Amino acid sequence: MAGRDPCKGLRRQLAAHRRKLREFEADPFAHDNAGVLARSPPEQRDKIIQGRIRKLKRQIDSFTRQLERCARRHRSR
């Protein structure tokens, strides 16, 4: 289809993960749906929070690379 963005899904996922990271960094407890932070001892909470931040950043990096590949692949068409 002409005019269709083949990378749209990746753009959406990247934006969503960037938003999740900002929101989680601002208030990790608001995103503690499973209660893991609330039940953890204070000395472990920071490790859990930093682990979640690292995971989101890795996912953002992955989506960024995938989007760049997608854009290169479809630019010449």
CORJOSUL-V191954 format. One line per field, one symbol per residue. ss: DSSP state (@ for helix, = for strand, . for the rest). A space follows every 10 residues. Layout:
ss = ???
//
This chain:
ss = .......@@@ @@@@@@@@@@ @@@@@@.@@@ @....@@@@. .@@@@@@@@@ @@@@@@@@@@ @@@@@@@@@@ @@@@@..
//
